[in-house]
Each structure stands twice: as C-alpha cells, then as structure tokens.
Amino acid sequence: MGKQITPSEASTLCNNFDEKHTKLSDLIGKKDSRSAGFSIQEIKDYLAYLETNNKNVDGIRVFFGSNKDTDYTTVFFAPTENGSVEKSLNCFNFGVNDSPPNKKY
C-alpha cells in the first residue's frame, strides 16, 4: 500500500534515478523525461470518470511508457479492480510537460 514519504526520501529516490536517466538519455540521444505532471483538477476529473463508469475500481497502477513521436519516457495511470488492470476503462496520460521535464526534485 502506498504511503507518504518525506521530501528527503523523495530527493533520495530522484538521485538514485540519475544513473538510469543518463543511460536512457544516451540511448535516445537526448535528455529523457525525469517527471510528468498532472493538475489536481485533472486527477479529480479522472477519478470522477472512474467512479462514474465502474464502482468496483479500487486502485490505480502507474505504468511507464514511451511516446513514439518524441521517444520521451512518460507515465500513464491505469485503473485496477481486485489488483488487476481494468481494461474496459480509459487510462490517463498527457499531463503537463516541459519538453521534456528534466528538472530534478
């Protein structure tokens, strides 16, 4: 189950990602994404969509993906029911990005 972490723990996770980020960036020949952002309202709207369309959705799984057009890493949210991805509902992607969002935490 998810839990809150401190800003220090978040900074450590971000720093731990540095070597992988460098390898990914080298692989695609440009600095890859480090983050993806979504407004609170966008997240609320997506949760409302899930609650309206399937009362049994009990979680969200975050997947990593790659945008074919830009080759940047992205994330998308997929609804779950009993721990399995519920593929009859739309996933959620295309948050705020800064082409690519390279800023560290």
For each residue, the residues with C-beta under 8 A, 3 or more apart:
1:
2:
3:
4:
5: 9 10 13
6: 9 10
7: 10 11 105
8: 11 12
9: 5 6 12 13
10: 5 6 7 13 14 105
11: 7 8 14 15 105
12: 8 9 15 16
13: 5 9 10 16 17 105
14: 10 11 17 18 34 104 105
15: 11 12 18 104
16: 12 13
17: 13 14 20 21 34
18: 14 15 21 22
19: 22 23
20: 17 23 24
21: 17 18 24 25 32 34
22: 18 19 25 26
23: 19 20 26 27
24: 20 21 27 28 32 73
25: 21 22 28 29 30 31 32
26: 22 23 29
27: 23 24
28: 24 25 32 71 72
29: 25 26
30: 25 71
31: 25 100 102
32: 21 24 25 28 72 73 100
33: 36 72 73 74 97 100 101 102
34: 14 17 21 100 101 102 103 104
35: 101 103 105
36: 33 74 75 95 96 97 101
37: 95 96 97 101
38: 42 43 92 95 96
39: 42 43 95 96
40: 43 44
41: 44 45
42: 38 39 45 46 92 95
43: 38 39 40 46 47
44: 40 41 47 48
45: 41 42 48 49
46: 42 43 49 50 77 92
47: 43 44 50 51
48: 44 45 51 52
49: 45 46 52 53 89 90
50: 46 47 53 54 57 60 79 89
51: 47 48 54 55 57
52: 48 49
53: 49 50 89
54: 50 51 57 79 81 86 88 89
55: 51
56: 81 82 86
57: 50 51 54 79 80 81 86 89
58: 80 81 82
59: 79 80 83
60: 50 77 78 79 80
61: 77 78 79 80 85
62: 75 76 77 78
63: 75 76 77 78 91
64: 73 74 75
65: 73 74 75 76 93
66: 71 72 73 74
67: 70 71 72 74
68: 71
69:
70: 67 100
71: 28 30 66 67 68
72: 28 32 33 66 67 97 100
73: 24 32 33 64 65 66 100
74: 33 36 64 65 66 67 93 97
75: 36 62 63 64 65 93
76: 62 63 65 91 92 93
77: 46 60 61 62 63 91 92 93
78: 60 61 62 63 85 86 91
79: 50 54 57 59 60 61 85 86 89 91
80: 57 58 59 60 61 83 84 85 86
81: 54 56 57 58 84 86
82: 56 58
83: 59 80
84: 80 81
85: 61 78 79 80
86: 54 56 57 78 79 80 81 89
87:
88: 54
89: 49 50 53 54 57 79 86
90: 49
91: 63 76 77 78 79
92: 38 42 46 76 77
93: 65 74 75 76 77
94:
95: 36 37 38 39 42
96: 36 37 38 39 101
97: 33 36 37 72 74 100 101
98: 101 102 103
99:
100: 31 32 33 34 70 72 73 97
101: 33 34 35 36 37 96 97 98
102: 31 33 34 98
103: 34 35 98
104: 14 15 34
105: 7 10 11 13 14 35
